[in-house]
């Protein structure tokens, strides 16, 4: 029997972080990255289902969606989009630093990204509070002009499920970035081994992309200056 | 390790272009376009932004071919999900059963509608 794994040169002078099922650090890295993309494909379908629901109702009740979207805080949504794009930039710089083995730089950029992500969640929470006080939360004393009440409720069901699922992903993403920053602080990453930084970055960018589509779909149907 | 990398300047430029596109999409939302064109413009800008993030921030432009295949396949799945569902919803006015679809929004609340009262919503193909 041939022993494929042992015939490879990868383990001979192998890296301490090389798991035994891989032949080389390069193969280990590519497997990790591909695995993350596979997970992200399932996430595409999760949010795709929410967008499909939204799309079907928006097509069926265009006037109600137009009226309901006008009640969202477009300015806060725009600021949050900018914040999230900025945090993605910071994460890209953190991964860039990881590729160069600069642990301090990884930590610095990740902390800025975590700060921006936290500000995003605080603003989102403020929006939710405002919408609660304006009776726009379905099943919590929801009130809307009578002609559009039921389909407008469907708009807000979509809005809270989509932004809520997104916010949940943000919370998970912030935790992951925090762990990565801690491990970078402990000196776990190097030029040869930094695939966790890269994979965490992919997750964060994906969450950013979801918002890139959520923002115009929800906030920009009927935008109003405050 | 043979890892192709991008420079810090590339990331900064991508962020600046994303900011510009954000300004464009907010500005376009205030233009008096119809619902259809507005949706097309917002969709096109969002897809451009997503593409920039995928290609540069997520390194797909310099990444492995296999990852690119996975991404294209996941977009195809998404198109199947959204496309076939919307294909159904957007063509339901061809009513073979004699009932109405889509339901008329103002009648959701009060009057229990009977199919015979809205002959204009049925094509009566049978």
Boltz contact constraints between the chains, C-beta under 6 A:
constraints:
  - contact:
      token1: [A, 26]
      token2: [B, 1]
      max_distance: 6.0
  - contact:
      token1: [A, 30]
      token2: [B, 64]
      max_distance: 6.0
  - contact:
      token1: [A, 34]
      token2: [B, 67]
      max_distance: 6.0
  - contact:
      token1: [A, 37]
      token2: [B, 67]
      max_distance: 6.0
  - contact:
      token1: [A, 37]
      token2: [B, 70]
      max_distance: 6.0
  - contact:
      token1: [A, 41]
      token2: [B, 74]
      max_distance: 6.0
  - contact:
      token1: [A, 44]
      token2: [B, 74]
      max_distance: 6.0
  - contact:
      token1: [A, 44]
      token2: [B, 78]
      max_distance: 6.0
  - contact:
      token1: [A, 48]
      token2: [B, 78]
      max_distance: 6.0
  - contact:
      token1: [A, 48]
      token2: [B, 81]
      max_distance: 6.0
  - contact:
      token1: [A, 52]
      token2: [B, 81]
      max_distance: 6.0
  - contact:
      token1: [A, 52]
      token2: [B, 82]
      max_distance: 6.0
  - contact:
      token1: [A, 52]
      token2: [B, 85]
      max_distance: 6.0
  - contact:
      token1: [A, 55]
      token2: [B, 86]
      max_distance: 6.0
  - contact:
      token1: [A, 56]
      token2: [B, 89]
      max_distance: 6.0
  - contact:
      token1: [A, 59]
      token2: [B, 89]
      max_distance: 6.0
  - contact:
      token1: [A, 60]
      token2: [B, 102]
      max_distance: 6.0
  - contact:
      token1: [A, 61]
      token2: [B, 105]
      max_distance: 6.0
  - contact:
      token1: [A, 78]
      token2: [B, 26]
      max_distance: 6.0
  - contact:
      token1: [A, 81]
      token2: [B, 22]
      max_distance: 6.0
  - contact:
      token1: [A, 85]
      token2: [B, 18]
      max_distance: 6.0
  - contact:
      token1: [A, 88]
      token2: [B, 57]
      max_distance: 6.0
  - contact:
      token1: [A, 89]
      token2: [B, 11]
      max_distance: 6.0
  - contact:
      token1: [A, 89]
      token2: [B, 15]
      max_distance: 6.0
  - contact:
      token1: [A, 92]
      token2: [B, 11]
      max_distance: 6.0
  - contact:
      token1: [A, 92]
      token2: [B, 57]
      max_distance: 6.0
  - contact:
      token1: [A, 99]
      token2: [B, 5]
      max_distance: 6.0
  - contact:
      token1: [A, 150]
      token2: [B, 108]
      max_distance: 6.0
  - contact:
      token1: [A, 151]
      token2: [B, 105]
      max_distance: 6.0
  - contact:
      token1: [A, 202]
      token2: [B, 58]
      max_distance: 6.0
  - contact:
      token1: [A, 205]
      token2: [B, 53]
      max_distance: 6.0
  - contact:
      token1: [A, 205]
      token2: [B, 57]
      max_distance: 6.0
  - contact:
      token1: [A, 205]
      token2: [B, 58]
      max_distance: 6.0
  - contact:
      token1: [A, 209]
      token2: [B, 50]
      max_distance: 6.0
  - contact:
      token1: [A, 209]
      token2: [B, 53]
      max_distance: 6.0
  - contact:
      token1: [A, 212]
      token2: [B, 46]
      max_distance: 6.0
  - contact:
      token1: [A, 212]
      token2: [B, 49]
      max_distance: 6.0
  - contact:
      token1: [A, 212]
      token2: [B, 50]
      max_distance: 6.0
  - contact:
      token1: [A, 213]
      token2: [B, 46]
      max_distance: 6.0
  - contact:
      token1: [A, 216]
      token2: [B, 25]
      max_distance: 6.0
  - contact:
      token1: [A, 216]
      token2: [B, 42]
      max_distance: 6.0
  - contact:
      token1: [A, 216]
      token2: [B, 46]
      max_distance: 6.0
  - contact:
      token1: [A, 220]
      token2: [B, 29]
      max_distance: 6.0
  - contact:
      token1: [A, 220]
      token2: [B, 42]
      max_distance: 6.0
  - contact:
      token1: [A, 223]
      token2: [B, 29]
      max_distance: 6.0
